[in-house]
Amino acid sequence: MKLHPAQAHRLRIERYVAPGSIEEALGALAESEGRARLIAGGTDLLLEMARGQRPDLDTLIDLTRVADLDEIALVGKWPGDGEIEIGATVTHGRVASSSLVVENALPLAQACLEIASPQLRNRATVVGNVVTASPANDTISPLRALGTTLVIASVGGQREVPLSAFHTGVRQTILRPDEMVLRLRVRAMRPSERGVFVKLGLRKAQAISVIHMTIVLDFAGSTVRAASITLGSVAPTIIDASRAQVFLVGRELDPPTVEEASRLVAAAANPIDDIRASAEYRSEELAVLSRRALESLASSTERDAWPSRVVTLAGSSGGRYPTGPGHAGETDAATLMTANVNGGPLAAERGTGTLLDWLRDQTGLTGSKEGCAEGECGACTVFLDGMAVMSCLVPAGRGHGAEIVTIEGIANGEELHPLQQAFLDQGAVQCGFCIPGFIMSGAKLLADEALPTVDDIRAALSGNLCRCTGYYKIISAVEQASSAKAQAR
């Protein structure tokens, strides 16, 4: 039998370091002599390691315990020259739910909300998206359009690099092996500016971009006085639609101007054929999407589709993990790893794999399932320090000292969780394989939101796939549990 690519090699993490400070992290990176990588979310890196694409790595340095890297802050004078600082461990979920970012850098918030699913947005970071350096990574086009500077550090000191000079090719950057990106400094939009991010994917969630773009325009009245248009997934790096930018300056966004600018945007790219789309399709859709984006900016409707409530599945954590020296440490495969699991202490050897491997193979908690080993299906969803995450993309070492809840811990003793009962009542349980993940996502939504709407429910479950295609009953079960919760109050 041919194995799934993610199963052809099992993940092997020999040494796992969780430093408590930036200095400790930089020191560990310098001492590794190229055999270590920094990790915060690790949603790309762990897959590469599992597939044998990173045979040179034997150490992961996890930054999620470093307190000084998880801040979002507005600095400088605004309006005018304010900047939003985003630390290295700030997740997409936190950016999407940040009123500061939504108000002052809407395209970045829109891009973060388009990425993957709530569970992955609780792990994957904006800085990681930049460092991974794929032109399909959604946040890079808004970061470039807004004007972003990277603050980079090593044991030798710090340097600052504009994002436009950071990427040198597909998955290639100027970052040295002993360096880390401490934070991003993103220019806050002025009151005269409006911007929008648009994306074409093959489905509504968990979709890699076929194309994506960001348009930021500065207006004097109804006339464009400056334009920034950046395109992704159509070249080896993010590119500017330079001719379209120049063309728009000094013009109003009337239909002829929008049409010509859209043509120039499409002409700026020379896309390739790949598994997601042909070059011809990408070029045609560039014109369509840029026209729609410009029309939304012309009518000031670029914010209309933004949800009234961003579903994060992050609980009361605010999307932030516990940090500081008390959570720092180092483990290897034989370390007796201890965590608070389902309300009580649990200890077992860490092993070399993921948190899902530890739960299933080392502790015997087999309710969480491995459906894809890629963070695509949600069957492995657990709560880590109060947040819903895909445990197949969390290093086992990250569970050391953490609070973990699995499907086995959802019920209240002998009494089922209201959502479990609702699944039975509604006939939402089918083959059963995906159900633990759905219940974990739905239960976290119900804990976060008193009365979730149908849109909230769909957003919460967007990272969970049912192979029996029975989503209507599953949504009905969440609605029933929500109603029962409301009546009990």
DODRENRO-588835 format. One record per residue (C-alpha): x negated, y negated, z; residue number from 1. Coordinates in Angstrom, 3 decimals. Layout:
% residues N
       c1       c2       c3 resi
        X        Y        Z  NUM
...
This chain:
% residues 489
       c1       c2       c3 resi
    0.000    0.000    0.000    1
   -1.317   -3.419   -0.925    2
   -1.546   -5.697    2.094    3
   -0.199   -9.209    2.238    4
   -3.143  -11.647    1.778    5
   -2.830  -12.778    5.406    6
   -3.118   -9.130    6.533    7
   -6.057   -8.139    4.357    8
   -8.321   -9.473    7.116    9
   -7.295   -9.802   10.740   10
   -8.216  -13.038   12.456   11
  -11.360  -12.766   14.566   12
  -12.176  -15.589   16.960   13
  -15.220  -14.573   18.971   14
  -15.855  -17.743   20.977   15
  -13.215  -20.292   21.890   16
  -14.196  -23.583   23.524   17
  -11.693  -26.061   24.976   18
  -13.714  -29.147   25.942   19
  -12.259  -31.663   28.381   20
  -13.899  -34.750   26.870   21
  -15.059  -36.182   23.558   22
  -18.674  -35.938   24.688   23
  -18.296  -32.232   25.449   24
  -16.667  -31.632   22.072   25
  -19.417  -33.436   20.163   26
  -22.090  -31.614   22.155   27
  -20.556  -28.211   21.408   28
  -20.281  -29.098   17.725   29
  -23.916  -30.208   17.538   30
  -25.147  -27.067   19.296   31
  -23.209  -24.737   16.987   32
  -25.495  -25.412   14.014   33
  -22.638  -25.196   11.540   34
  -21.022  -22.017   12.930   35
  -18.180  -23.829   14.683   36
  -15.174  -25.815   13.529   37
  -13.019  -28.287   15.350   38
   -9.363  -27.350   15.686   39
   -6.264  -29.125   16.931   40
   -3.392  -27.600   14.952   41
   -5.494  -25.250   12.850   42
   -2.585  -24.330   10.617   43
   -4.871  -24.183    7.559   44
   -8.093  -23.077    9.213   45
   -6.652  -20.012   10.935   46
   -5.213  -18.747    7.658   47
   -8.558  -19.192    5.937   48
  -10.289  -17.272    8.716   49
   -7.702  -14.489    8.624   50
   -8.223  -14.135    4.885   51
  -11.995  -13.863    5.248   52
  -12.622  -17.234    3.611   53
  -14.649  -18.527    6.583   54
  -17.162  -15.732    7.294   55
  -19.664  -18.272    8.633   56
  -17.490  -19.224   11.629   57
  -17.716  -17.597   15.037   58
  -16.602  -20.473   17.275   59
  -13.534  -22.685   17.480   60
  -13.678  -25.955   19.431   61
  -10.111  -26.850   20.402   62
   -9.534  -30.584   20.896   63
   -6.005  -30.364   22.292   64
   -7.244  -30.598   25.893   65
   -9.126  -33.891   25.282   66
   -7.049  -36.717   26.747   67
   -8.520  -39.627   24.787   68
   -7.473  -38.259   21.401   69
   -3.674  -38.099   21.710   70
   -2.694  -41.774   21.551   71
   -0.627  -43.785   19.063   72
   -1.132  -47.505   19.661   73
   -0.705  -50.859   17.924   74
   -3.858  -52.975   18.179   75
   -4.790  -56.404   16.859   76
   -2.510  -59.255   15.974   77
    0.831  -58.509   14.370   78
    2.386  -59.681   12.146   79
   -0.692  -60.309   10.114   80
   -3.576  -57.965   10.791   81
   -2.275  -55.387   13.250   82
   -3.375  -51.765   13.006   83
   -1.857  -48.534   14.270   84
   -4.443  -46.258   15.849   85
   -3.699  -42.535   15.588   86
   -5.887  -40.169   17.588   87
   -7.301  -36.912   16.285   88
   -4.818  -34.687   18.132   89
   -1.666  -36.670   17.327   90
    0.743  -34.327   15.588   91
    3.058  -34.945   12.650   92
    5.989  -34.486   14.986   93
    4.843  -37.296   17.236   94
    4.281  -39.662   14.307   95
    7.696  -38.892   12.812   96
    9.382  -39.605   16.150   97
    7.331  -42.734   16.912   98
    9.401  -45.916   16.673   99
    6.133  -47.829   16.363  100
    5.224  -45.952   13.173  101
    8.773  -45.943   11.773  102
    9.044  -49.714   12.192  103
    5.548  -50.639   11.005  104
    4.442  -47.843    8.658  105
    7.609  -46.181    7.376  106
    5.973  -44.260    4.477  107
    3.683  -42.440    6.930  108
    6.620  -41.450    9.139  109
    8.539  -40.265    6.075  110
    5.593  -38.128    4.960  111
    5.158  -36.577    8.413  112
    8.830  -35.628    8.546  113
    8.548  -33.923    5.142  114
    5.757  -31.645    6.317  115
    6.585  -28.003    7.030  116
    8.963  -27.473    9.959  117
    9.463  -28.693   13.536  118
    7.353  -25.834   14.923  119
    4.413  -26.618   12.656  120
    4.818  -30.360   13.153  121
    4.327  -29.675   16.875  122
    0.868  -28.296   16.097  123
   -0.449  -29.751   12.834  124
   -2.135  -33.154   13.081  125
   -2.391  -36.159   10.778  126
   -6.177  -36.240   11.110  127
   -6.273  -32.534   10.245  128
   -4.234  -33.256    7.117  129
   -6.848  -35.821    6.088  130
   -9.880  -33.666    6.898  131
   -8.476  -30.599    5.108  132
   -8.650  -32.786    1.991  133
   -6.111  -31.110   -0.241  134
   -4.553  -33.570   -2.716  135
   -1.202  -31.911   -1.922  136
   -1.407  -32.977    1.727  137
    1.490  -35.372    2.125  138
    0.152  -37.898    4.618  139
   -2.888  -38.892    2.597  140
   -0.994  -40.926   -0.019  141
    0.751  -43.197    2.547  142
   -2.441  -43.521    4.580  143
   -4.314  -44.649    1.481  144
   -1.546  -46.966    0.290  145
   -1.334  -48.632    3.682  146
   -5.083  -49.057    3.988  147
   -6.676  -46.699    6.501  148
  -10.083  -46.544    8.141  149
  -11.540  -43.425    9.747  150
  -13.556  -43.704   12.959  151
  -16.102  -40.868   12.817  152
  -18.395  -39.756   15.638  153
  -21.333  -37.455   16.349  154
  -23.781  -37.209   19.237  155
  -25.816  -39.813   17.359  156
  -23.091  -42.478   17.372  157
  -20.076  -43.683   15.444  158
  -19.382  -44.953   11.939  159
  -16.313  -46.252   10.144  160
  -15.324  -45.186    6.642  161
  -12.400  -46.345    4.481  162
  -10.117  -43.493    3.507  163
  -10.651  -44.349   -0.160  164
  -14.311  -43.289    0.241  165
  -13.728  -40.222    2.446  166
  -12.585  -37.612   -0.104  167
  -15.005  -36.524   -2.816  168
  -13.042  -33.659   -4.388  169
  -10.597  -30.851   -3.685  170
  -11.149  -29.967    0.000  171
  -14.359  -31.976   -0.017  172
  -15.209  -34.953    2.198  173
  -18.236  -36.944    3.320  174
  -17.901  -35.528    6.857  175
  -21.112  -33.931    8.143  176
  -21.027  -30.588   10.028  177
  -21.827  -32.314   13.341  178
  -19.187  -35.052   12.962  179
  -15.572  -35.384   13.982  180
  -12.881  -37.917   13.130  181
  -11.924  -39.586   16.394  182
   -8.995  -41.620   15.105  183
   -7.373  -43.307   12.137  184
   -6.734  -47.038   11.972  185
   -3.721  -47.670    9.732  186
   -2.795  -51.184    8.681  187
    0.636  -52.145    9.973  188
    2.952  -53.454    7.266  189
    3.727  -57.168    7.304  190
    7.343  -58.433    7.425  191
    7.084  -59.305    3.719  192
    6.156  -55.723    2.801  193
    8.345  -52.744    2.067  194
    7.207  -49.223    1.345  195
    8.476  -45.734    0.678  196
    7.114  -42.170    0.451  197
    8.672  -39.697   -1.981  198
    7.959  -36.008   -2.497  199
    8.940  -33.267   -4.893  200
    8.873  -29.777   -3.416  201
   10.407  -26.463   -4.406  202
   12.694  -26.421   -1.364  203
   13.826  -28.816    1.344  204
   11.483  -27.597    4.086  205
    8.232  -25.631    4.346  206
    7.323  -26.840    0.858  207
    3.902  -27.773   -0.474  208
    4.150  -30.850   -2.666  209
    4.500  -30.438   -6.400  210
    3.853  -34.176   -6.429  211
    4.052  -36.912   -3.823  212
    3.582  -40.656   -3.922  213
    3.685  -43.774   -1.826  214
    4.601  -47.245   -3.029  215
    3.976  -50.300   -0.842  216
    4.971  -53.709   -2.221  217
    4.431  -57.171   -0.777  218
    7.165  -59.645   -1.737  219
    7.399  -63.390   -2.003  220
   11.161  -63.682   -2.093  221
   12.176  -61.204   -4.785  222
    8.839  -61.369   -6.629  223
    6.126  -58.773   -6.121  224
    2.860  -60.418   -5.113  225
    0.855  -57.256   -4.338  226
    1.359  -53.552   -5.018  227
   -0.203  -50.300   -3.884  228
    0.840  -47.051   -5.578  229
   -0.902  -43.816   -4.608  230
   -0.275  -40.386   -6.130  231
   -0.897  -36.921   -4.721  232
   -1.048  -33.389   -6.122  233
   -1.781  -34.712   -9.618  234
   -5.600  -34.934   -9.468  235
   -8.503  -33.511   -7.405  236
   -8.028  -36.350   -4.903  237
   -5.363  -38.944   -4.143  238
   -5.424  -41.541   -6.929  239
   -4.133  -45.071   -7.489  240
   -1.755  -45.980  -10.309  241
   -3.887  -49.037  -11.059  242
   -2.204  -50.254  -14.232  243
    1.239  -50.039  -12.665  244
   -0.021  -51.978   -9.637  245
   -1.348  -54.794  -11.821  246
    1.779  -54.807  -13.986  247
    4.133  -55.308  -11.031  248
    2.389  -58.364   -9.622  249
    4.309  -61.563  -10.368  250
    7.450  -59.723  -11.486  251
   10.849  -59.056   -9.988  252
   12.055  -55.452   -9.791  253
   14.663  -55.727  -12.527  254
   15.544  -52.604  -14.580  255
   13.083  -53.269  -17.463  256
   10.238  -53.864  -14.989  257
   11.070  -50.708  -13.044  258
   11.227  -48.663  -16.247  259
    7.859  -49.864  -17.527  260
    6.187  -49.509  -14.155  261
    7.458  -45.931  -13.928  262
    5.994  -45.175  -17.328  263
    2.639  -46.559  -16.212  264
    2.727  -44.499  -13.027  265
    3.248  -41.302  -15.032  266
    0.425  -42.282  -17.375  267
   -1.997  -42.712  -14.466  268
   -2.222  -38.991  -13.751  269
   -3.689  -36.063  -15.643  270
   -2.139  -33.167  -13.680  271
   -2.876  -29.483  -14.047  272
   -0.718  -26.412  -14.550  273
   -0.505  -24.241  -11.448  274
    1.837  -21.823   -9.703  275
    4.128  -24.626   -8.489  276
    4.608  -26.588  -11.716  277
    3.316  -27.280  -15.186  278
    1.374  -30.434  -16.021  279
    4.185  -31.561  -18.307  280
    6.772  -31.196  -15.545  281
    4.609  -33.103  -13.068  282
    4.139  -35.988  -15.500  283
    7.847  -36.213  -16.228  284
    8.756  -36.108  -12.546  285
    6.207  -38.802  -11.720  286
    8.218  -41.175  -13.886  287
   11.511  -40.062  -12.325  288
   10.337  -40.291   -8.724  289
    8.545  -43.611   -9.163  290
   11.649  -45.087  -10.774  291
   13.817  -43.949   -7.874  292
   11.274  -45.245   -5.362  293
   11.084  -48.652   -7.020  294
   14.867  -48.864   -7.232  295
   15.137  -48.174   -3.503  296
   12.618  -50.921   -2.775  297
   14.451  -53.315   -5.099  298
   17.708  -52.711   -3.225  299
   16.063  -52.519    0.240  300
   17.506  -49.041    0.783  301
   14.235  -47.222    1.450  302
   15.235  -46.629    5.086  303
   18.765  -45.397    4.400  304
   17.906  -41.696    4.368  305
   15.946  -41.842    7.615  306
   17.764  -39.691   10.215  307
   19.376  -41.362   13.191  308
   17.699  -38.717   15.344  309
   14.442  -36.909   14.551  310
   14.598  -33.286   15.668  311
   11.247  -32.337   17.186  312
   11.881  -29.214   19.320  313
    9.284  -30.701   21.671  314
   11.330  -30.796   24.858  315
   10.389  -33.307   27.538  316
    6.711  -33.163   26.549  317
    7.077  -35.997   24.067  318
    4.947  -33.888   21.743  319
    1.882  -34.132   23.995  320
   -0.015  -31.212   25.483  321
   -1.493  -31.223   29.001  322
   -5.057  -32.565   28.805  323
   -8.116  -33.253   30.904  324
  -10.991  -31.337   32.524  325
   -8.596  -29.164   34.543  326
   -7.461  -27.551   31.296  327
  -10.936  -27.202   29.761  328
  -12.862  -23.964   29.540  329
  -14.365  -21.290   27.331  330
  -13.241  -17.759   26.532  331
  -14.417  -14.819   24.497  332
  -12.641  -11.675   23.354  333
  -13.137   -9.861   26.676  334
  -12.062  -12.768   28.899  335
   -9.131  -11.976   31.164  336
   -6.792  -14.685   29.960  337
   -4.083  -15.857   32.353  338
   -0.948  -17.792   31.443  339
    2.411  -18.536   32.992  340
    4.651  -16.439   30.765  341
    8.427  -16.489   31.154  342
    8.154  -18.032   34.581  343
    5.436  -15.854   36.107  344
    1.663  -15.284   35.854  345
    0.470  -12.798   33.268  346
   -3.120  -11.734   32.635  347
   -4.631   -9.708   29.801  348
   -7.781   -9.661   27.700  349
   -7.773  -12.492   25.216  350
   -8.717  -10.435   22.187  351
   -9.871  -12.033   18.946  352
   -6.593  -12.958   17.308  353
   -3.641  -15.267   17.656  354
   -1.294  -16.042   20.518  355
    1.238  -13.762   18.807  356
   -1.331  -10.921   18.801  357
   -1.987  -11.499   22.512  358
    1.691  -11.442   23.390  359
    2.509   -8.348   21.351  360
   -0.661   -6.278   21.631  361
   -2.130   -7.256   24.986  362
    0.952   -7.990   27.122  363
    3.606   -5.773   25.528  364
    6.026   -8.646   24.850  365
    7.092   -7.506   21.391  366
   10.227   -9.629   20.975  367
    8.342  -12.260   18.964  368
    7.862  -10.880   15.462  369
    5.196  -11.231   12.795  370
    7.072  -11.758    9.562  371
    4.555  -13.602    7.420  372
    1.455  -14.431    9.526  373
    1.419  -17.799    7.760  374
    3.838  -19.963    9.730  375
    6.437  -19.696    6.994  376
    9.235  -17.625    8.518  377
    9.559  -18.656   12.170  378
   10.073  -15.131   13.511  379
    7.155  -15.655   15.914  380
    8.523  -18.889   17.474  381
    7.708  -19.326   21.157  382
    7.533  -22.303   23.526  383
    3.986  -23.444   24.296  384
    3.730  -26.055   27.049  385
    7.364  -26.960   26.389  386
    7.198  -27.132   22.581  387
    8.435  -24.722   19.934  388
    5.473  -23.445   17.905  389
    4.644  -20.688   15.441  390
    2.574  -18.336   17.615  391
    1.025  -16.671   14.546  392
   -0.904  -19.915   13.940  393
   -2.045  -20.569   17.507  394
   -5.404  -19.143   18.644  395
   -4.944  -16.759   21.541  396
   -7.372  -18.791   23.632  397
   -5.024  -21.764   23.528  398
   -2.659  -19.806   25.758  399
   -5.162  -19.683   28.629  400
   -3.609  -21.633   31.496  401
   -0.590  -22.590   29.396  402
    3.145  -22.357   30.012  403
    4.650  -19.890   27.518  404
    8.226  -18.791   26.994  405
    9.137  -15.957   24.629  406
   12.490  -14.504   23.602  407
   12.228  -12.165   26.611  408
   12.380  -15.166   28.933  409
   15.405  -16.938   27.456  410
   18.092  -15.067   29.380  411
   18.918  -15.945   32.990  412
   18.302  -12.601   34.656  413
   21.081  -10.254   33.567  414
   23.073  -13.097   32.013  415
   22.460  -13.818   28.350  416
   21.508  -17.296   27.215  417
   24.636  -19.016   25.829  418
   23.087  -18.953   22.369  419
   22.410  -15.215   22.570  420
   26.051  -14.657   23.496  421
   27.164  -16.938   20.666  422
   25.099  -14.892   18.185  423
   27.010  -11.817   19.289  424
   30.383  -13.548   19.207  425
   29.833  -15.032   15.749  426
   28.305  -11.940   14.161  427
   25.120  -13.899   13.514  428
   22.863  -10.925   14.333  429
   22.050   -9.048   11.158  430
   18.970   -6.865   10.721  431
   17.635   -8.566   13.861  432
   14.045   -9.147   12.776  433
   14.308  -12.922   12.415  434
   16.799  -13.430   15.253  435
   14.275  -14.039   18.089  436
   12.851  -16.989   16.164  437
   16.260  -18.448   15.389  438
   17.339  -18.167   19.013  439
   14.138  -19.815   20.245  440
   14.543  -22.746   17.835  441
   18.248  -23.083   18.573  442
   17.741  -22.848   22.334  443
   15.112  -25.589   22.256  444
   17.460  -27.797   20.228  445
   20.250  -27.257   22.752  446
   17.863  -28.111   25.592  447
   16.750  -31.289   23.790  448
   20.090  -32.567   22.462  449
   23.386  -32.611   24.359  450
   25.592  -32.576   21.253  451
   23.568  -31.763   18.118  452
   25.184  -32.436   14.767  453
   25.200  -29.932   11.915  454
   22.340  -31.901   10.369  455
   20.417  -31.584   13.642  456
   21.013  -27.832   13.656  457
   19.839  -27.440   10.084  458
   16.726  -29.507   10.829  459
   15.984  -27.433   13.925  460
   16.319  -24.159   12.008  461
   14.450  -25.354    8.895  462
   11.347  -23.400    9.913  463
   13.212  -20.118   10.314  464
   13.999  -17.790    7.424  465
   16.668  -15.088    7.424  466
   15.955  -12.286    4.963  467
   19.625  -11.262    5.095  468
   20.618  -14.833    4.031  469
   23.236  -15.234    6.751  470
   22.716  -18.851    7.710  471
   26.399  -19.841    8.042  472
   27.011  -17.541   11.009  473
   23.766  -18.638   12.624  474
   24.756  -22.298   12.385  475
   28.198  -21.435   13.750  476
   26.562  -19.696   16.713  477
   24.536  -22.809   17.585  478
   27.711  -24.902   17.283  479
   29.555  -22.518   19.633  480
   26.756  -22.619   22.209  481
   26.647  -26.399   21.979  482
   30.406  -26.631   22.523  483
   30.217  -24.265   25.495  484
   27.431  -26.346   26.968  485
   29.458  -29.533   26.563  486
   32.518  -27.976   28.224  487
   30.438  -26.774   31.160  488
   29.145  -30.272   31.937  489
